[in-house]
Structures are given as structure tokens and as C-alpha cells.
Amino acid sequence: MKISDVVILQSPSCKKAVRSFAKNTLTENHQYVFALHTDTDSPHVHLTVKNLGFDGKRLHVRKGLPQVWREQFADK
């Protein structure tokens, strides 16, 4: 792990980017929590989503969608 990786992930802009991605992707209908891991050789963020939305509908995560979300986040 490089020091620059840790600085980028711990910066307020990284946390803001994760919150923005979750808000836009989940359309404020689902609760979520994220955890920042900087204790490995590959700093990363875990985003966990409550499946049942505020509207009572479940989030349907079809096969391959998590990879699409990773790529969309990485592009920002």
C-alpha cells in the first residue's frame, strides 16, 4: 500500500464520492453504510445496502450489476 492511496481514500472528497454514488445509484430509497479499509495492501471501500427500500420494494441486484457499479464509481 502506498501512502498516496491512503491519503486519497481518507480524504473528504473520497468519502463524498462514495456517498454521492450511493445516493445516485440507490435513489435515496435504500439505507446503506460504507467502511473504508486502509489496513491492507489494497485500500478499498465496502458499501453495504439494506435490501428492503423505504417504499417497501426490494432492491433487485441482478448478476453482473455489482461489477457495473464498481466500474461506474471508478470512472468518477
PyMOL Python script that loads the backbone (N, CA, C, O; Angstrom):
from pymol import cmd

cmd.read_pdbstr("""\
ATOM      1  N   MET A   1       0.848  -1.170   0.000  1.00  0.00           N
ATOM      2  CA  MET A   1       0.000   0.000   0.000  1.00  0.00           C
ATOM      3  C   MET A   1       0.894   1.233   0.000  1.00  0.00           C
ATOM      4  O   MET A   1       1.868   1.319   0.749  1.00  0.00           O
ATOM      5  N   LYS A   2       0.545   2.168  -0.845  1.00  0.00           N
ATOM      6  CA  LYS A   2       1.298   3.413  -0.905  1.00  0.00           C
ATOM      7  C   LYS A   2       0.622   4.458  -0.022  1.00  0.00           C
ATOM      8  O   LYS A   2      -0.596   4.443   0.154  1.00  0.00           O
ATOM      9  N   ILE A   3       1.400   5.336   0.510  1.00  0.00           N
ATOM     10  CA  ILE A   3       0.861   6.416   1.337  1.00  0.00           C
ATOM     11  C   ILE A   3      -0.140   7.246   0.534  1.00  0.00           C
ATOM     12  O   ILE A   3      -1.144   7.698   1.084  1.00  0.00           O
ATOM     13  N   SER A   4       0.115   7.448  -0.738  1.00  0.00           N
ATOM     14  CA  SER A   4      -0.799   8.250  -1.563  1.00  0.00           C
ATOM     15  C   SER A   4      -2.175   7.599  -1.664  1.00  0.00           C
ATOM     16  O   SER A   4      -3.183   8.303  -1.730  1.00  0.00           O
ATOM     17  N   ASP A   5      -2.237   6.255  -1.676  1.00  0.00           N
ATOM     18  CA  ASP A   5      -3.521   5.558  -1.705  1.00  0.00           C
ATOM     19  C   ASP A   5      -4.316   5.856  -0.444  1.00  0.00           C
ATOM     20  O   ASP A   5      -5.520   6.103  -0.500  1.00  0.00           O
ATOM     21  N   VAL A   6      -3.639   5.829   0.679  1.00  0.00           N
ATOM     22  CA  VAL A   6      -4.311   6.070   1.952  1.00  0.00           C
ATOM     23  C   VAL A   6      -4.817   7.511   2.014  1.00  0.00           C
ATOM     24  O   VAL A   6      -5.944   7.755   2.445  1.00  0.00           O
ATOM     25  N   VAL A   7      -4.001   8.448   1.592  1.00  0.00           N
ATOM     26  CA  VAL A   7      -4.401   9.857   1.628  1.00  0.00           C
ATOM     27  C   VAL A   7      -5.623  10.086   0.755  1.00  0.00           C
ATOM     28  O   VAL A   7      -6.546  10.787   1.169  1.00  0.00           O
ATOM     29  N   ILE A   8      -5.654   9.519  -0.430  1.00  0.00           N
ATOM     30  CA  ILE A   8      -6.794   9.681  -1.337  1.00  0.00           C
ATOM     31  C   ILE A   8      -8.052   9.086  -0.726  1.00  0.00           C
ATOM     32  O   ILE A   8      -9.102   9.728  -0.735  1.00  0.00           O
ATOM     33  N   LEU A   9      -7.966   7.876  -0.197  1.00  0.00           N
ATOM     34  CA  LEU A   9      -9.147   7.226   0.358  1.00  0.00           C
ATOM     35  C   LEU A   9      -9.635   7.900   1.636  1.00  0.00           C
ATOM     36  O   LEU A   9     -10.837   7.911   1.904  1.00  0.00           O
ATOM     37  N   GLN A  10      -8.734   8.456   2.418  1.00  0.00           N
ATOM     38  CA  GLN A  10      -9.143   9.084   3.664  1.00  0.00           C
ATOM     39  C   GLN A  10      -9.577  10.524   3.470  1.00  0.00           C
ATOM     40  O   GLN A  10     -10.090  11.150   4.398  1.00  0.00           O
ATOM     41  N   SER A  11      -9.378  11.048   2.291  1.00  0.00           N
ATOM     42  CA  SER A  11      -9.742  12.441   2.059  1.00  0.00           C
ATOM     43  C   SER A  11     -11.262  12.602   2.083  1.00  0.00           C
ATOM     44  O   SER A  11     -11.992  11.675   1.733  1.00  0.00           O
ATOM     45  N   PRO A  12     -11.733  13.773   2.495  1.00  0.00           N
ATOM     46  CA  PRO A  12     -13.180  14.030   2.490  1.00  0.00           C
ATOM     47  C   PRO A  12     -13.795  13.863   1.100  1.00  0.00           C
ATOM     48  O   PRO A  12     -14.963  13.491   0.985  1.00  0.00           O
ATOM     49  N   SER A  13     -13.027  14.131   0.048  1.00  0.00           N
ATOM     50  CA  SER A  13     -13.578  14.001  -1.307  1.00  0.00           C
ATOM     51  C   SER A  13     -13.873  12.549  -1.662  1.00  0.00           C
ATOM     52  O   SER A  13     -14.820  12.280  -2.401  1.00  0.00           O
ATOM     53  N   CYS A  14     -13.080  11.605  -1.148  1.00  0.00           N
ATOM     54  CA  CYS A  14     -13.353  10.185  -1.402  1.00  0.00           C
ATOM     55  C   CYS A  14     -14.636   9.771  -0.705  1.00  0.00           C
ATOM     56  O   CYS A  14     -15.486   9.109  -1.301  1.00  0.00           O
ATOM     57  N   LYS A  15     -14.777  10.154   0.543  1.00  0.00           N
ATOM     58  CA  LYS A  15     -15.988   9.815   1.293  1.00  0.00           C
ATOM     59  C   LYS A  15     -17.207  10.471   0.644  1.00  0.00           C
ATOM     60  O   LYS A  15     -18.280   9.873   0.567  1.00  0.00           O
ATOM     61  N   LYS A  16     -17.029  11.698   0.180  1.00  0.00           N
ATOM     62  CA  LYS A  16     -18.116  12.399  -0.505  1.00  0.00           C
ATOM     63  C   LYS A  16     -18.490  11.669  -1.791  1.00  0.00           C
ATOM     64  O   LYS A  16     -19.668  11.573  -2.134  1.00  0.00           O
ATOM     65  N   ALA A  17     -17.489  11.158  -2.498  1.00  0.00           N
ATOM     66  CA  ALA A  17     -17.736  10.430  -3.750  1.00  0.00           C
ATOM     67  C   ALA A  17     -18.528   9.148  -3.491  1.00  0.00           C
ATOM     68  O   ALA A  17     -19.428   8.806  -4.259  1.00  0.00           O
ATOM     69  N   VAL A  18     -18.192   8.440  -2.408  1.00  0.00           N
ATOM     70  CA  VAL A  18     -18.916   7.216  -2.072  1.00  0.00           C
ATOM     71  C   VAL A  18     -20.364   7.543  -1.731  1.00  0.00           C
ATOM     72  O   VAL A  18     -21.285   6.875  -2.203  1.00  0.00           O
ATOM     73  N   ARG A  19     -20.564   8.576  -0.908  1.00  0.00           N
ATOM     74  CA  ARG A  19     -21.931   8.976  -0.543  1.00  0.00           C
ATOM     75  C   ARG A  19     -22.725   9.411  -1.772  1.00  0.00           C
ATOM     76  O   ARG A  19     -23.897   9.064  -1.913  1.00  0.00           O
ATOM     77  N   SER A  20     -22.094  10.160  -2.647  1.00  0.00           N
ATOM     78  CA  SER A  20     -22.766  10.627  -3.865  1.00  0.00           C
ATOM     79  C   SER A  20     -23.145   9.452  -4.762  1.00  0.00           C
ATOM     80  O   SER A  20     -24.253   9.400  -5.296  1.00  0.00           O
ATOM     81  N   PHE A  21     -22.224   8.517  -4.920  1.00  0.00           N
ATOM     82  CA  PHE A  21     -22.508   7.336  -5.745  1.00  0.00           C
ATOM     83  C   PHE A  21     -23.678   6.552  -5.173  1.00  0.00           C
ATOM     84  O   PHE A  21     -24.580   6.151  -5.909  1.00  0.00           O
ATOM     85  N   ALA A  22     -23.666   6.331  -3.857  1.00  0.00           N
ATOM     86  CA  ALA A  22     -24.747   5.575  -3.221  1.00  0.00           C
ATOM     87  C   ALA A  22     -26.080   6.308  -3.379  1.00  0.00           C
ATOM     88  O   ALA A  22     -27.097   5.694  -3.697  1.00  0.00           O
ATOM     89  N   LYS A  23     -26.069   7.599  -3.159  1.00  0.00           N
ATOM     90  CA  LYS A  23     -27.295   8.393  -3.270  1.00  0.00           C
ATOM     91  C   LYS A  23     -27.854   8.330  -4.698  1.00  0.00           C
ATOM     92  O   LYS A  23     -29.054   8.132  -4.887  1.00  0.00           O
ATOM     93  N   ASN A  24     -27.001   8.495  -5.678  1.00  0.00           N
ATOM     94  CA  ASN A  24     -27.449   8.483  -7.080  1.00  0.00           C
ATOM     95  C   ASN A  24     -27.856   7.097  -7.551  1.00  0.00           C
ATOM     96  O   ASN A  24     -28.822   6.952  -8.300  1.00  0.00           O
ATOM     97  N   THR A  25     -27.131   6.086  -7.120  1.00  0.00           N
ATOM     98  CA  THR A  25     -27.399   4.721  -7.561  1.00  0.00           C
ATOM     99  C   THR A  25     -28.619   4.129  -6.863  1.00  0.00           C
ATOM    100  O   THR A  25     -29.411   3.412  -7.475  1.00  0.00           O
ATOM    101  N   LEU A  26     -28.756   4.433  -5.592  1.00  0.00           N
ATOM    102  CA  LEU A  26     -29.842   3.843  -4.804  1.00  0.00           C
ATOM    103  C   LEU A  26     -31.045   4.778  -4.689  1.00  0.00           C
ATOM    104  O   LEU A  26     -32.033   4.438  -4.039  1.00  0.00           O
ATOM    105  N   THR A  27     -30.969   5.932  -5.304  1.00  0.00           N
ATOM    106  CA  THR A  27     -32.053   6.928  -5.360  1.00  0.00           C
ATOM    107  C   THR A  27     -32.694   7.229  -4.010  1.00  0.00           C
ATOM    108  O   THR A  27     -33.908   7.413  -3.916  1.00  0.00           O
ATOM    109  N   GLU A  28     -31.879   7.278  -2.979  1.00  0.00           N
ATOM    110  CA  GLU A  28     -32.330   7.620  -1.627  1.00  0.00           C
ATOM    111  C   GLU A  28     -33.438   6.711  -1.104  1.00  0.00           C
ATOM    112  O   GLU A  28     -34.107   7.059  -0.131  1.00  0.00           O
ATOM    113  N   ASN A  29     -33.645   5.559  -1.726  1.00  0.00           N
ATOM    114  CA  ASN A  29     -34.689   4.633  -1.308  1.00  0.00           C
ATOM    115  C   ASN A  29     -34.166   3.549  -0.368  1.00  0.00           C
ATOM    116  O   ASN A  29     -34.947   2.866   0.296  1.00  0.00           O
ATOM    117  N   HIS A  30     -32.847   3.393  -0.314  1.00  0.00           N
ATOM    118  CA  HIS A  30     -32.265   2.309   0.484  1.00  0.00           C
ATOM    119  C   HIS A  30     -31.243   2.854   1.465  1.00  0.00           C
ATOM    120  O   HIS A  30     -30.465   3.755   1.149  1.00  0.00           O
ATOM    121  N   GLN A  31     -31.264   2.285   2.666  1.00  0.00           N
ATOM    122  CA  GLN A  31     -30.261   2.633   3.656  1.00  0.00           C
ATOM    123  C   GLN A  31     -28.954   1.936   3.288  1.00  0.00           C
ATOM    124  O   GLN A  31     -28.959   0.844   2.720  1.00  0.00           O
ATOM    125  N   TYR A  32     -27.850   2.570   3.614  1.00  0.00           N
ATOM    126  CA  TYR A  32     -26.553   1.976   3.332  1.00  0.00           C
ATOM    127  C   TYR A  32     -25.547   2.423   4.388  1.00  0.00           C
ATOM    128  O   TYR A  32     -25.759   3.393   5.116  1.00  0.00           O
ATOM    129  N   VAL A  33     -24.464   1.692   4.443  1.00  0.00           N
ATOM    130  CA  VAL A  33     -23.331   2.038   5.292  1.00  0.00           C
ATOM    131  C   VAL A  33     -22.081   1.670   4.493  1.00  0.00           C
ATOM    132  O   VAL A  33     -22.083   0.701   3.735  1.00  0.00           O
ATOM    133  N   PHE A  34     -21.021   2.447   4.669  1.00  0.00           N
ATOM    134  CA  PHE A  34     -19.782   2.066   3.991  1.00  0.00           C
ATOM    135  C   PHE A  34     -18.625   2.077   4.979  1.00  0.00           C
ATOM    136  O   PHE A  34     -18.618   2.823   5.958  1.00  0.00           O
ATOM    137  N   ALA A  35     -17.649   1.224   4.689  1.00  0.00           N
ATOM    138  CA  ALA A  35     -16.464   1.105   5.526  1.00  0.00           C
ATOM    139  C   ALA A  35     -15.231   1.257   4.660  1.00  0.00           C
ATOM    140  O   ALA A  35     -15.130   0.674   3.580  1.00  0.00           O
ATOM    141  N   LEU A  36     -14.313   2.038   5.146  1.00  0.00           N
ATOM    142  CA  LEU A  36     -13.065   2.298   4.450  1.00  0.00           C
ATOM    143  C   LEU A  36     -11.983   1.407   5.041  1.00  0.00           C
ATOM    144  O   LEU A  36     -11.731   1.458   6.244  1.00  0.00           O
ATOM    145  N   HIS A  37     -11.341   0.590   4.210  1.00  0.00           N
ATOM    146  CA  HIS A  37     -10.278  -0.308   4.669  1.00  0.00           C
ATOM    147  C   HIS A  37      -8.940   0.197   4.141  1.00  0.00           C
ATOM    148  O   HIS A  37      -8.694   0.199   2.935  1.00  0.00           O
ATOM    149  N   THR A  38      -8.093   0.617   5.050  1.00  0.00           N
ATOM    150  CA  THR A  38      -6.755   1.066   4.665  1.00  0.00           C
ATOM    151  C   THR A  38      -5.674   0.185   5.295  1.00  0.00           C
ATOM    152  O   THR A  38      -4.488   0.511   5.242  1.00  0.00           O
ATOM    153  N   ASP A  39      -6.095  -0.928   5.889  1.00  0.00           N
ATOM    154  CA  ASP A  39      -5.152  -1.798   6.591  1.00  0.00           C
ATOM    155  C   ASP A  39      -4.678  -2.973   5.735  1.00  0.00           C
ATOM    156  O   ASP A  39      -4.162  -3.961   6.258  1.00  0.00           O
ATOM    157  N   THR A  40      -4.855  -2.859   4.431  1.00  0.00           N
ATOM    158  CA  THR A  40      -4.402  -3.915   3.526  1.00  0.00           C
ATOM    159  C   THR A  40      -3.488  -3.304   2.470  1.00  0.00           C
ATOM    160  O   THR A  40      -3.302  -2.088   2.432  1.00  0.00           O
ATOM    161  N   ASP A  41      -2.923  -4.142   1.621  1.00  0.00           N
ATOM    162  CA  ASP A  41      -2.088  -3.645   0.526  1.00  0.00           C
ATOM    163  C   ASP A  41      -2.927  -2.989  -0.566  1.00  0.00           C
ATOM    164  O   ASP A  41      -2.396  -2.330  -1.460  1.00  0.00           O
ATOM    165  N   SER A  42      -4.228  -3.176  -0.484  1.00  0.00           N
ATOM    166  CA  SER A  42      -5.126  -2.609  -1.486  1.00  0.00           C
ATOM    167  C   SER A  42      -6.264  -1.853  -0.790  1.00  0.00           C
ATOM    168  O   SER A  42      -7.314  -2.435  -0.519  1.00  0.00           O
ATOM    169  N   PRO A  43      -6.063  -0.559  -0.499  1.00  0.00           N
ATOM    170  CA  PRO A  43      -7.116   0.212   0.158  1.00  0.00           C
ATOM    171  C   PRO A  43      -8.399   0.182  -0.665  1.00  0.00           C
ATOM    172  O   PRO A  43      -8.367   0.272  -1.893  1.00  0.00           O
ATOM    173  N   HIS A  44      -9.528   0.053   0.032  1.00  0.00           N
ATOM    174  CA  HIS A  44     -10.798  -0.061  -0.681  1.00  0.00           C
ATOM    175  C   HIS A  44     -11.957   0.297   0.239  1.00  0.00           C
ATOM    176  O   HIS A  44     -11.783   0.463   1.446  1.00  0.00           O
ATOM    177  N   VAL A  45     -13.129   0.413  -0.347  1.00  0.00           N
ATOM    178  CA  VAL A  45     -14.346   0.744   0.382  1.00  0.00           C
ATOM    179  C   VAL A  45     -15.355  -0.368   0.181  1.00  0.00           C
ATOM    180  O   VAL A  45     -15.528  -0.864  -0.933  1.00  0.00           O
ATOM    181  N   HIS A  46     -16.029  -0.765   1.265  1.00  0.00           N
ATOM    182  CA  HIS A  46     -17.152  -1.698   1.180  1.00  0.00           C
ATOM    183  C   HIS A  46     -18.430  -0.879   1.344  1.00  0.00           C
ATOM    184  O   HIS A  46     -18.527  -0.052   2.251  1.00  0.00           O
ATOM    185  N   LEU A  47     -19.387  -1.102   0.491  1.00  0.00           N
ATOM    186  CA  LEU A  47     -20.689  -0.449   0.579  1.00  0.00           C
ATOM    187  C   LEU A  47     -21.732  -1.545   0.799  1.00  0.00           C
ATOM    188  O   LEU A  47     -21.886  -2.435  -0.037  1.00  0.00           O
ATOM    189  N   THR A  48     -22.439  -1.479   1.913  1.00  0.00           N
ATOM    190  CA  THR A  48     -23.457  -2.463   2.243  1.00  0.00           C
ATOM    191  C   THR A  48     -24.814  -1.778   2.199  1.00  0.00           C
ATOM    192  O   THR A  48     -24.998  -0.702   2.767  1.00  0.00           O
ATOM    193  N   VAL A  49     -25.764  -2.416   1.516  1.00  0.00           N
ATOM    194  CA  VAL A  49     -27.068  -1.817   1.270  1.00  0.00           C
ATOM    195  C   VAL A  49     -28.169  -2.669   1.889  1.00  0.00           C
ATOM    196  O   VAL A  49     -28.161  -3.895   1.774  1.00  0.00           O
ATOM    197  N   LYS A  50     -29.117  -2.005   2.548  1.00  0.00           N
ATOM    198  CA  LYS A  50     -30.294  -2.705   3.048  1.00  0.00           C
ATOM    199  C   LYS A  50     -31.201  -2.997   1.860  1.00  0.00           C
ATOM    200  O   LYS A  50     -31.602  -2.091   1.130  1.00  0.00           O
ATOM    201  N   ASN A  51     -31.512  -4.254   1.683  1.00  0.00           N
ATOM    202  CA  ASN A  51     -32.256  -4.712   0.515  1.00  0.00           C
ATOM    203  C   ASN A  51     -33.676  -4.148   0.440  1.00  0.00           C
ATOM    204  O   ASN A  51     -34.164  -3.855  -0.652  1.00  0.00           O
ATOM    205  N   LEU A  52     -34.334  -3.996   1.573  1.00  0.00           N
ATOM    206  CA  LEU A  52     -35.712  -3.507   1.586  1.00  0.00           C
ATOM    207  C   LEU A  52     -35.703  -1.980   1.607  1.00  0.00           C
ATOM    208  O   LEU A  52     -35.163  -1.362   2.525  1.00  0.00           O
ATOM    209  N   GLY A  53     -36.307  -1.386   0.583  1.00  0.00           N
ATOM    210  CA  GLY A  53     -36.328   0.066   0.462  1.00  0.00           C
ATOM    211  C   GLY A  53     -37.388   0.703   1.343  1.00  0.00           C
ATOM    212  O   GLY A  53     -38.251   0.019   1.894  1.00  0.00           O
ATOM    213  N   PHE A  54     -37.312   2.013   1.467  1.00  0.00           N
ATOM    214  CA  PHE A  54     -38.292   2.758   2.247  1.00  0.00           C
ATOM    215  C   PHE A  54     -39.693   2.623   1.664  1.00  0.00           C
ATOM    216  O   PHE A  54     -40.687   2.763   2.376  1.00  0.00           O
ATOM    217  N   ASP A  55     -39.764   2.349   0.360  1.00  0.00           N
ATOM    218  CA  ASP A  55     -41.068   2.190  -0.292  1.00  0.00           C
ATOM    219  C   ASP A  55     -41.616   0.768  -0.171  1.00  0.00           C
ATOM    220  O   ASP A  55     -42.671   0.465  -0.728  1.00  0.00           O
ATOM    221  N   GLY A  56     -40.912  -0.106   0.550  1.00  0.00           N
ATOM    222  CA  GLY A  56     -41.362  -1.478   0.745  1.00  0.00           C
ATOM    223  C   GLY A  56     -40.934  -2.426  -0.365  1.00  0.00           C
ATOM    224  O   GLY A  56     -41.188  -3.627  -0.284  1.00  0.00           O
ATOM    225  N   LYS A  57     -40.290  -1.901  -1.397  1.00  0.00           N
ATOM    226  CA  LYS A  57     -39.820  -2.743  -2.504  1.00  0.00           C
ATOM    227  C   LYS A  57     -38.380  -3.165  -2.261  1.00  0.00           C
ATOM    228  O   LYS A  57     -37.586  -2.432  -1.671  1.00  0.00           O
ATOM    229  N   ARG A  58     -38.066  -4.364  -2.730  1.00  0.00           N
ATOM    230  CA  ARG A  58     -36.714  -4.892  -2.572  1.00  0.00           C
ATOM    231  C   ARG A  58     -35.818  -4.475  -3.735  1.00  0.00           C
ATOM    232  O   ARG A  58     -36.265  -4.344  -4.874  1.00  0.00           O
ATOM    233  N   LEU A  59     -34.568  -4.276  -3.420  1.00  0.00           N
ATOM    234  CA  LEU A  59     -33.568  -3.969  -4.423  1.00  0.00           C
ATOM    235  C   LEU A  59     -33.216  -5.267  -5.146  1.00  0.00           C
ATOM    236  O   LEU A  59     -32.799  -6.239  -4.516  1.00  0.00           O
ATOM    237  N   HIS A  60     -33.381  -5.280  -6.440  1.00  0.00           N
ATOM    238  CA  HIS A  60     -33.046  -6.468  -7.228  1.00  0.00           C
ATOM    239  C   HIS A  60     -31.668  -6.248  -7.848  1.00  0.00           C
ATOM    240  O   HIS A  60     -31.513  -5.445  -8.769  1.00  0.00           O
ATOM    241  N   VAL A  61     -30.677  -6.962  -7.340  1.00  0.00           N
ATOM    242  CA  VAL A  61     -29.312  -6.850  -7.855  1.00  0.00           C
ATOM    243  C   VAL A  61     -29.077  -8.041  -8.764  1.00  0.00           C
ATOM    244  O   VAL A  61     -28.788  -9.145  -8.304  1.00  0.00           O
ATOM    245  N   ARG A  62     -29.204  -7.805 -10.043  1.00  0.00           N
ATOM    246  CA  ARG A  62     -29.043  -8.913 -10.994  1.00  0.00           C
ATOM    247  C   ARG A  62     -27.556  -9.223 -11.207  1.00  0.00           C
ATOM    248  O   ARG A  62     -26.678  -8.421 -10.889  1.00  0.00           O
ATOM    249  N   LYS A  63     -27.319 -10.379 -11.741  1.00  0.00           N
ATOM    250  CA  LYS A  63     -25.958 -10.857 -11.968  1.00  0.00           C
ATOM    251  C   LYS A  63     -25.181  -9.830 -12.796  1.00  0.00           C
ATOM    252  O   LYS A  63     -25.665  -9.347 -13.819  1.00  0.00           O
ATOM    253  N   GLY A  64     -23.997  -9.514 -12.347  1.00  0.00           N
ATOM    254  CA  GLY A  64     -23.131  -8.590 -13.068  1.00  0.00           C
ATOM    255  C   GLY A  64     -23.288  -7.133 -12.658  1.00  0.00           C
ATOM    256  O   GLY A  64     -22.414  -6.318 -12.953  1.00  0.00           O
ATOM    257  N   LEU A  65     -24.383  -6.786 -11.986  1.00  0.00           N
ATOM    258  CA  LEU A  65     -24.619  -5.394 -11.618  1.00  0.00           C
ATOM    259  C   LEU A  65     -23.567  -4.837 -10.653  1.00  0.00           C
ATOM    260  O   LEU A  65     -23.153  -3.691 -10.824  1.00  0.00           O
ATOM    261  N   PRO A  66     -23.121  -5.592  -9.652  1.00  0.00           N
ATOM    262  CA  PRO A  66     -22.069  -5.041  -8.784  1.00  0.00           C
ATOM    263  C   PRO A  66     -20.805  -4.635  -9.554  1.00  0.00           C
ATOM    264  O   PRO A  66     -20.169  -3.637  -9.214  1.00  0.00           O
ATOM    265  N   GLN A  67     -20.445  -5.391 -10.574  1.00  0.00           N
ATOM    266  CA  GLN A  67     -19.271  -5.030 -11.379  1.00  0.00           C
ATOM    267  C   GLN A  67     -19.533  -3.741 -12.152  1.00  0.00           C
ATOM    268  O   GLN A  67     -18.646  -2.895 -12.267  1.00  0.00           O
ATOM    269  N   VAL A  68     -20.728  -3.589 -12.674  1.00  0.00           N
ATOM    270  CA  VAL A  68     -21.094  -2.351 -13.374  1.00  0.00           C
ATOM    271  C   VAL A  68     -20.978  -1.172 -12.416  1.00  0.00           C
ATOM    272  O   VAL A  68     -20.443  -0.123 -12.774  1.00  0.00           O
ATOM    273  N   TRP A  69     -21.483  -1.349 -11.192  1.00  0.00           N
ATOM    274  CA  TRP A  69     -21.396  -0.281 -10.199  1.00  0.00           C
ATOM    275  C   TRP A  69     -19.938   0.055  -9.883  1.00  0.00           C
ATOM    276  O   TRP A  69     -19.597   1.231  -9.749  1.00  0.00           O
ATOM    277  N   ARG A  70     -19.075  -0.952  -9.760  1.00  0.00           N
ATOM    278  CA  ARG A  70     -17.652  -0.697  -9.491  1.00  0.00           C
ATOM    279  C   ARG A  70     -17.044   0.146 -10.598  1.00  0.00           C
ATOM    280  O   ARG A  70     -16.320   1.106 -10.335  1.00  0.00           O
ATOM    281  N   GLU A  71     -17.341  -0.218 -11.826  1.00  0.00           N
ATOM    282  CA  GLU A  71     -16.797   0.499 -12.962  1.00  0.00           C
ATOM    283  C   GLU A  71     -17.325   1.927 -13.042  1.00  0.00           C
ATOM    284  O   GLU A  71     -16.574   2.851 -13.357  1.00  0.00           O
ATOM    285  N   GLN A  72     -18.604   2.110 -12.761  1.00  0.00           N
ATOM    286  CA  GLN A  72     -19.176   3.454 -12.757  1.00  0.00           C
ATOM    287  C   GLN A  72     -18.528   4.318 -11.684  1.00  0.00           C
ATOM    288  O   GLN A  72     -18.233   5.490 -11.922  1.00  0.00           O
ATOM    289  N   PHE A  73     -18.307   3.750 -10.513  1.00  0.00           N
ATOM    290  CA  PHE A  73     -17.664   4.502  -9.441  1.00  0.00           C
ATOM    291  C   PHE A  73     -16.239   4.856  -9.822  1.00  0.00           C
ATOM    292  O   PHE A  73     -15.794   5.981  -9.594  1.00  0.00           O
ATOM    293  N   ALA A  74     -15.519   3.903 -10.401  1.00  0.00           N
ATOM    294  CA  ALA A  74     -14.122   4.134 -10.776  1.00  0.00           C
ATOM    295  C   ALA A  74     -13.987   5.213 -11.842  1.00  0.00           C
ATOM    296  O   ALA A  74     -12.975   5.912 -11.896  1.00  0.00           O
ATOM    297  N   ASP A  75     -15.012   5.352 -12.695  1.00  0.00           N
ATOM    298  CA  ASP A  75     -14.973   6.355 -13.754  1.00  0.00           C
ATOM    299  C   ASP A  75     -15.147   7.777 -13.228  1.00  0.00           C
ATOM    300  O   ASP A  75     -14.814   8.741 -13.917  1.00  0.00           O
ATOM    301  N   LYS A  76     -15.667   7.908 -12.008  1.00  0.00           N
ATOM    302  CA  LYS A  76     -15.919   9.256 -11.471  1.00  0.00           C
ATOM    303  C   LYS A  76     -14.723   9.840 -10.801  1.00  0.00           C
ATOM    304  O   LYS A  76     -14.782  10.964 -10.302  1.00  0.00           O
TER     305      LYS A  76
END
""", "prot")
cmd.dss("prot")
cmd.show_as("cartoon", "prot")
cmd.util.cbc("prot")
cmd.orient("prot")
